[in-house]
Amino acid sequence: MTSVFDALSHPIRREVLELLKSGGKSAGELADRFDVSKPTMSGHFAKLKAAGLILGDNRGGTIIYTLNMSTLEEALHGFMGRMGMAGGRDEQEEFER
């Protein structure tokens, strides 16, 4: 869960996730949206991948990134459960029984 929230701490990484809501996009397509160097953008992609928030598929030399919502949902439910909030993991498990 810590790696997910760490990855979400940067505005560029949050915006990448927003851009991927509509479907997969190439690394170049995403990078063109930001005024940062390619190495910096690669670092952002690496952080998001390490947290499990995005998946990268190499298609003929082009990396296509897609959003992995299940990781984000799991982290949010876990956090909400730890805070005793409605919709947290503990309450969700009770609901599914």
DSSP file (Angstrom, degrees, kcal/mol; ACC not computed):
  #  RESIDUE AA STRUCTURE BP1 BP2  ACC     N-H-->O    O-->H-N    N-H-->O    O-->H-N    TCO  KAPPA ALPHA  PHI   PSI    X-CA   Y-CA   Z-CA
    1    1 A M     >        0   0    0      0, 0.0     4,-2.1     0, 0.0     5,-0.2   0.000 360.0 360.0 360.0 -36.0    0.0    0.0    0.0
    2    2 A T  H  >  +     0   0    0      1,-0.2     4,-2.4     2,-0.2     5,-0.2   0.902 360.0  52.6 -61.1 -42.0    2.9    2.4    0.8
    3    3 A S  H  > S+     0   0    0      1,-0.2     4,-2.2     2,-0.2    -1,-0.2   0.850 107.8  52.8 -65.0 -32.5    4.3    2.1   -2.8
    4    4 A V  H  > S+     0   0    0      2,-0.2     4,-1.9     1,-0.2    -1,-0.2   0.953 112.4  42.7 -66.2 -49.5    0.9    3.0   -4.2
    5    5 A F  H  < S+     0   0    0     -4,-2.1     4,-0.4     1,-0.2    -2,-0.2   0.843 112.9  53.6 -68.6 -31.6    0.5    6.2   -2.1
    6    6 A D  H >< S+     0   0    0     -4,-2.4     3,-1.1    -5,-0.2     4,-0.2   0.925 109.5  48.6 -64.2 -44.1    4.2    7.1   -2.8
    7    7 A A  H >< S+     0   0    0     -4,-2.2     3,-0.8     1,-0.2    -2,-0.2   0.849 109.8  52.6 -63.7 -33.9    3.5    6.8   -6.5
    8    8 A L  T 3< S+     0   0    0     -4,-1.9    -1,-0.2     1,-0.2    -2,-0.2   0.544  87.8  84.8 -78.2  -6.6    0.4    8.9   -6.2
    9    9 A S  T <  S+     0   0    0     -3,-1.1    -1,-0.2    -4,-0.4    -2,-0.1   0.638  77.2  73.6 -74.7 -12.9    2.3   11.7   -4.4
   10   10 A H  S <> S-     0   0    0     -3,-0.8     4,-2.0    -4,-0.2     5,-0.2  -0.868  74.9-140.5-106.8 134.0    3.5   13.3   -7.6
   11   11 A P  H  > S+     0   0    0      0, 0.0     4,-2.2     0, 0.0     5,-0.2   0.832 101.4  54.9 -61.4 -33.7    1.1   15.4   -9.8
   12   12 A I  H  > S+     0   0    0      2,-0.2     4,-2.4     1,-0.2     5,-0.1   0.929 108.5  48.4 -65.2 -42.9    2.6   14.1  -13.1
   13   13 A R  H  > S+     0   0    0      1,-0.2     4,-1.9     2,-0.2    -1,-0.2   0.890 111.1  50.6 -65.7 -37.6    2.0   10.5  -12.0
   14   14 A R  H  X S+     0   0    0     -4,-2.0     4,-1.9     1,-0.2    -1,-0.2   0.902 110.7  49.6 -64.2 -39.6   -1.6   11.3  -11.0
   15   15 A E  H  X S+     0   0    0     -4,-2.2     4,-2.5     2,-0.2    -2,-0.2   0.877 105.8  56.3 -68.5 -36.3   -2.2   12.9  -14.3
   16   16 A V  H  X S+     0   0    0     -4,-2.4     4,-1.8     1,-0.2    -1,-0.2   0.931 107.5  49.5 -57.7 -45.0   -0.7    9.9  -16.2
   17   17 A L  H  X S+     0   0    0     -4,-1.9     4,-0.7     1,-0.2    -2,-0.2   0.907 109.8  51.1 -61.5 -41.2   -3.3    7.8  -14.4
   18   18 A E  H >< S+     0   0    0     -4,-1.9     3,-0.9     1,-0.2     4,-0.4   0.911 109.3  50.6 -61.6 -42.0   -6.1   10.2  -15.4
   19   19 A L  H >< S+     0   0    0     -4,-2.5     3,-0.7     1,-0.2    -1,-0.2   0.836 107.6  53.9 -64.8 -32.6   -4.9   10.0  -19.0
   20   20 A L  H >< S+     0   0    0     -4,-1.8     3,-1.5     1,-0.2    47,-0.5   0.575  84.4  85.5 -80.9  -8.6   -5.0    6.2  -19.0
   21   21 A K  T << S+     0   0    0     -3,-0.9    -1,-0.2    -4,-0.7    -2,-0.2   0.848  89.5  51.8 -58.2 -32.9   -8.6    6.1  -17.7
   22   22 A S  T <  S-     0   0    0     -3,-0.7    -1,-0.3    -4,-0.4     2,-0.2   0.487 127.3 -74.1 -85.8  -2.2   -9.7    6.3  -21.3
   23   23 A G  S <  S-     0   0    0     -3,-1.5    -1,-0.3    -4,-0.1    42,-0.1  -0.687  70.3 -30.6 134.0 173.9   -7.5    3.4  -22.5
   24   24 A G        -     0   0    0     -2,-0.2     2,-0.3    -3,-0.1    42,-0.2  -0.223  52.2-175.0 -63.6 147.1   -4.0    2.4  -23.3
   25   25 A K  E     -A   65   0A   0     40,-2.0    40,-3.2     3,-0.0     2,-0.0  -0.985  26.9-105.8-141.6 150.6   -1.5    4.9  -24.6
   26   26 A S  E  >  -A   64   0A   0     -2,-0.3     4,-2.3    38,-0.3    38,-0.2  -0.341  30.4-115.4 -72.9 158.1    2.1    4.7  -25.8
   27   27 A A  H  > S+     0   0    0     36,-2.1     4,-2.8     1,-0.2     5,-0.2   0.901 118.3  50.1 -58.8 -41.4    5.0    6.0  -23.6
   28   28 A G  H  > S+     0   0    0     35,-0.2     4,-2.2     2,-0.2    -1,-0.2   0.900 107.7  52.3 -64.8 -41.8    5.7    8.6  -26.2
   29   29 A E  H  4 S+     0   0    0      1,-0.2     4,-0.4     2,-0.2    -1,-0.2   0.905 114.6  42.8 -60.9 -42.7    2.1    9.8  -26.4
   30   30 A L  H >< S+     0   0    0     -4,-2.3     3,-1.6     1,-0.2     4,-0.2   0.928 112.0  53.1 -68.6 -45.3    2.0   10.2  -22.6
   31   31 A A  H >< S+     0   0    0     -4,-2.8     3,-1.7     1,-0.3     5,-0.4   0.840  99.4  63.7 -61.1 -34.0    5.5   11.8  -22.5
   32   32 A D  T 3< S+     0   0    0     -4,-2.2    -1,-0.3     1,-0.3    -2,-0.2   0.702  93.4  64.1 -63.7 -18.4    4.4   14.4  -25.1
   33   33 A R  T <  S+     0   0    0     -3,-1.6     2,-0.4    -4,-0.4    -1,-0.3   0.573  99.5  61.5 -80.9  -9.4    1.8   15.7  -22.6
   34   34 A F  S <  S-     0   0    0     -3,-1.7     2,-1.2    -4,-0.2     7,-0.1  -0.915  75.3-133.6-126.1 146.4    4.5   16.9  -20.1
   35   35 A D  S    S+     0   0    0     -2,-0.4     2,-0.3     2,-0.0    -3,-0.1  -0.488  71.1 106.0 -94.6  62.9    7.3   19.3  -20.2
   36   36 A V  S    S-     0   0    0     -2,-1.2    -2,-0.1    -5,-0.4     0, 0.0  -0.912  75.3 -90.8-134.5 162.7    9.9   17.0  -18.6
   37   37 A S     >  -     0   0    0     -2,-0.3     4,-2.4     1,-0.1     5,-0.2  -0.264  36.7-111.8 -70.1 160.3   12.9   15.1  -20.0
   38   38 A K  H  > S+     0   0    0      1,-0.2     4,-2.8     2,-0.2     5,-0.2   0.907 118.3  52.5 -60.4 -42.9   12.5   11.6  -21.2
   39   39 A P  H  > S+     0   0    0      0, 0.0     4,-1.9     0, 0.0    -1,-0.2   0.899 109.9  49.3 -61.1 -37.6   14.6   10.2  -18.3
   40   40 A T  H  > S+     0   0    0      2,-0.2     4,-1.7     1,-0.2    -2,-0.2   0.928 112.4  47.2 -64.7 -44.0   12.4   12.0  -15.9
   41   41 A M  H  X S+     0   0    0     -4,-2.4     4,-2.5     1,-0.2    -1,-0.2   0.896 109.3  54.2 -64.9 -39.7    9.2   10.6  -17.6
   42   42 A S  H  X S+     0   0    0     -4,-2.8     4,-2.6     1,-0.2    -1,-0.2   0.883 106.1  53.6 -60.3 -38.2   10.8    7.1  -17.6
   43   43 A G  H  X S+     0   0    0     -4,-1.9     4,-2.2     2,-0.2    -1,-0.2   0.890 107.9  49.8 -63.2 -39.6   11.3    7.4  -13.8
   44   44 A H  H  X S+     0   0    0     -4,-1.7     4,-2.3     2,-0.2    -2,-0.2   0.926 111.4  48.5 -64.8 -44.2    7.6    8.3  -13.4
   45   45 A F  H  X S+     0   0    0     -4,-2.5     4,-2.7     1,-0.2    -2,-0.2   0.921 110.9  51.4 -60.5 -42.9    6.6    5.3  -15.5
   46   46 A A  H  X S+     0   0    0     -4,-2.6     4,-2.7     1,-0.2    -1,-0.2   0.900 109.6  49.4 -61.9 -41.4    8.9    3.1  -13.5
   47   47 A K  H  X S+     0   0    0     -4,-2.2     4,-1.5     2,-0.2    -1,-0.2   0.910 112.8  46.9 -64.9 -42.8    7.5    4.3  -10.2
   48   48 A L  H  <>S+     0   0    0     -4,-2.3     5,-2.2     2,-0.2     6,-0.9   0.890 114.2  47.7 -66.4 -39.9    3.9    3.7  -11.4
   49   49 A K  H ><5S+     0   0    0     -4,-2.7     3,-1.3     1,-0.2    -2,-0.2   0.923 109.0  53.2 -66.5 -43.9    4.8    0.2  -12.7
   50   50 A A  H 3<5S+     0   0    0     -4,-2.7    -1,-0.2     1,-0.3    -2,-0.2   0.839 109.1  50.0 -61.0 -32.9    6.6   -0.7   -9.4
   51   51 A A  T 3<5S-     0   0    0     -4,-1.5    -1,-0.3    -5,-0.2    -2,-0.2   0.577 114.7-120.0 -80.3  -9.4    3.5    0.2   -7.5
   52   52 A G  T < 5S+     0   0    0     -3,-1.3    19,-0.3    -4,-0.4    -3,-0.2   0.621  79.7 121.8  81.1  12.9    1.4   -1.9   -9.8
   53   53 A L  S   <S+     0   0    0     -5,-2.2    15,-3.0    -6,-0.2     2,-0.3   0.757  74.5  28.7 -81.9 -24.9   -0.7    1.1  -10.9
   54   54 A I  E     -B   67   0A   0     -6,-0.9     2,-0.4    13,-0.2    13,-0.2  -0.946  68.5-145.8-132.0 157.0    0.1    0.7  -14.6
   55   55 A L  E     -B   66   0A   0     11,-2.4    11,-2.2    -2,-0.3     2,-0.5  -0.956  12.1-148.8-119.2 140.5    1.0   -2.2  -16.9
   56   56 A G  E     -B   65   0A   0     -2,-0.4     2,-0.5     9,-0.2     9,-0.2  -0.942   9.8-171.1-114.2 129.4    3.4   -1.9  -19.8
   57   57 A D  E     -B   64   0A   0      7,-2.4     7,-2.7    -2,-0.5     2,-0.7  -0.972  17.9-141.1-121.1 117.8    3.1   -4.0  -22.9
   58   58 A N  E     -B   63   0A   0     -2,-0.5     2,-0.7     5,-0.2     5,-0.2  -0.684  22.3-178.5 -81.7 113.1    6.0   -3.9  -25.4
   59   59 A R  E >   -B   62   0A   0      3,-3.6     3,-1.2    -2,-0.7    -2,-0.0  -0.859  69.8 -38.1-116.8  95.4    4.4   -4.0  -28.9
   60   60 A G  T 3  S-     0   0    0     -2,-0.7    -1,-0.1     1,-0.3     3,-0.1   0.881 124.4 -39.9  59.4  42.2    7.0   -3.9  -31.6
   61   61 A G  T 3  S+     0   0    0      1,-0.2     2,-0.5     0, 0.0    -1,-0.3   0.356 121.0 103.1  90.0  -5.7    9.4   -1.5  -29.8
   62   62 A T  E <   - B   0  59A   0     -3,-1.2    -3,-3.6   -35,-0.0     2,-0.6  -0.941  64.6-141.4-110.9 129.4    6.6    0.7  -28.5
   63   63 A I  E     - B   0  58A   0     -2,-0.5   -36,-2.1    -5,-0.2     2,-0.6  -0.795  13.0-161.3 -91.8 124.4    5.5    0.4  -24.9
   64   64 A I  E     -AB  26  57A   0     -7,-2.7    -7,-2.4    -2,-0.6     2,-0.4  -0.923   8.2-154.5-105.2 122.3    1.7    0.7  -24.4
   65   65 A Y  E     -AB  25  56A   0    -40,-3.2   -40,-2.0    -2,-0.6     2,-0.3  -0.783  11.7-174.9 -98.8 140.3    0.7    1.6  -20.8
   66   66 A T  E     - B   0  55A   0    -11,-2.2   -11,-2.4    -2,-0.4     2,-0.3  -0.940  29.7-105.0-129.9 154.9   -2.7    0.7  -19.4
   67   67 A L  E     - B   0  54A   0    -47,-0.5     2,-0.7    -2,-0.3   -13,-0.2  -0.583  19.1-153.9 -79.4 136.9   -4.2    1.5  -16.0
   68   68 A N    >>  +     0   0    0    -15,-3.0     4,-1.0    -2,-0.3     3,-0.9  -0.770  18.6 175.0-110.7  83.0   -4.4   -1.3  -13.4
   69   69 A M  H 3>  +     0   0    0     -2,-0.7     4,-3.0     1,-0.2     5,-0.3   0.786  68.8  69.8 -61.9 -30.4   -7.4   -0.1  -11.4
   70   70 A S  H 3> S+     0   0    0      1,-0.2     4,-2.4     2,-0.2    -1,-0.2   0.872  98.1  50.7 -60.7 -36.4   -7.5   -3.2   -9.2
   71   71 A T  H <> S+     0   0    0     -3,-0.9     4,-2.2   -19,-0.3    -1,-0.2   0.923 112.6  46.0 -65.5 -43.8   -4.3   -2.1   -7.4
   72   72 A L  H  X S+     0   0    0     -4,-1.0     4,-2.5     2,-0.2    -2,-0.2   0.927 113.5  48.9 -64.7 -45.0   -5.6    1.3   -6.8
   73   73 A E  H  X S+     0   0    0     -4,-3.0     4,-2.7     1,-0.2     5,-0.2   0.911 110.8  50.8 -61.3 -42.9   -8.9    0.0   -5.5
   74   74 A E  H  X S+     0   0    0     -4,-2.4     4,-2.4    -5,-0.3    -1,-0.2   0.915 111.5  47.5 -62.0 -43.9   -7.2   -2.5   -3.2
   75   75 A A  H  X S+     0   0    0     -4,-2.2     4,-2.5     2,-0.2    -2,-0.2   0.913 113.5  47.6 -65.0 -42.4   -5.0    0.2   -1.7
   76   76 A L  H  X S+     0   0    0     -4,-2.5     4,-2.7     2,-0.2    -2,-0.2   0.913 113.0  47.6 -66.5 -42.4   -7.9    2.6   -1.2
   77   77 A H  H  X S+     0   0    0     -4,-2.7     4,-2.4    -5,-0.2    12,-2.1   0.909 112.7  50.0 -64.0 -40.8  -10.1   -0.1    0.4
   78   78 A G  H  X S+     0   0    0     -4,-2.4     4,-2.1    -5,-0.2    -2,-0.2   0.915 112.4  46.7 -62.6 -43.5   -7.2   -1.2    2.6
   79   79 A F  H  X S+     0   0    0     -4,-2.5     4,-1.7     2,-0.2    -2,-0.2   0.926 112.1  49.8 -64.6 -45.2   -6.6    2.4    3.7
   80   80 A M  H  <>S+     0   0    0     -4,-2.7     5,-3.0     1,-0.2     4,-0.3   0.891 110.2  51.5 -62.2 -39.1  -10.2    3.0    4.4
   81   81 A G  H ><5S+     0   0    0     -4,-2.4     3,-1.1     1,-0.2    -1,-0.2   0.905 108.4  50.8 -63.3 -41.9  -10.4   -0.2    6.5
   82   82 A R  H 3<5S+     0   0    0     -4,-2.1    -1,-0.2     1,-0.3    -2,-0.2   0.815 111.5  48.5 -65.4 -29.8   -7.4    0.9    8.6
   83   83 A M  T 3<5S-     0   0    0     -4,-1.7    -1,-0.3    -5,-0.1    -2,-0.2   0.443 114.5-117.8 -89.4  -0.8   -9.1    4.2    9.2
   84   84 A G  T < 5 +     0   0    0     -3,-1.1     2,-0.2    -4,-0.3    -3,-0.2   0.788  62.6 151.8  70.8  27.7  -12.4    2.6   10.1
   85   85 A M    > < -     0   0    0     -5,-3.0     3,-1.7    -6,-0.2     6,-0.3  -0.617  54.0 -94.3 -93.9 151.6  -14.2    4.2    7.3
   86   86 A A  T 3  S+     0   0    0      1,-0.3    -1,-0.1    -2,-0.2     3,-0.1  -0.335 112.1  31.1 -59.0 140.2  -17.2    2.8    5.4
   87   87 A G  T 3  S+     0   0    0      1,-0.3    -1,-0.3    -3,-0.1    -6,-0.2   0.415  88.2 140.1  88.3  -1.6  -16.3    0.9    2.3
   88   88 A G  S <> S-     0   0    0     -3,-1.7     4,-2.7    -8,-0.3    -1,-0.3  -0.172  70.6 -95.2 -69.0 169.9  -13.0   -0.3    3.9
   89   89 A R  H  > S+     0   0    0    -12,-2.1     4,-2.5     1,-0.2     5,-0.2   0.881 122.3  51.8 -56.6 -44.9  -11.7   -3.8    3.3
   90   90 A D  H  > S+     0   0    0    -13,-0.2     4,-1.6     1,-0.2    -1,-0.2   0.926 114.9  41.8 -61.4 -45.3  -13.2   -5.2    6.6
   91   91 A E  H  > S+     0   0    0     -6,-0.3     4,-2.2     1,-0.2    -1,-0.2   0.873 112.7  54.6 -69.0 -36.6  -16.7   -3.9    5.9
   92   92 A Q  H  X S+     0   0    0     -4,-2.7     4,-2.0     1,-0.2    -2,-0.2   0.902 106.3  51.6 -63.7 -41.2  -16.4   -4.9    2.2
   93   93 A E  H  X S+     0   0    0     -4,-2.5     4,-0.8     1,-0.2    -1,-0.2   0.894 110.0  49.4 -63.2 -39.4  -15.6   -8.5    3.2
   94   94 A E  H >< S+     0   0    0     -4,-1.6     3,-0.7     1,-0.2    -1,-0.2   0.898 109.6  52.2 -63.8 -40.3  -18.6   -8.5    5.5
   95   95 A F  H 3< S+     0   0    0     -4,-2.2    -2,-0.2     1,-0.2    -1,-0.2   0.870 106.9  52.4 -64.0 -38.3  -20.8   -7.2    2.7
   96   96 A E  H 3<        0   0    0     -4,-2.0    -1,-0.2     1,-0.2    -2,-0.2   0.637 360.0 360.0 -76.1 -14.4  -19.7   -9.9    0.2
   97   97 A R    <<        0   0    0     -4,-0.8    -1,-0.2    -3,-0.7    -2,-0.1   0.485 360.0 360.0 -74.2 360.0  -20.5  -12.8    2.6
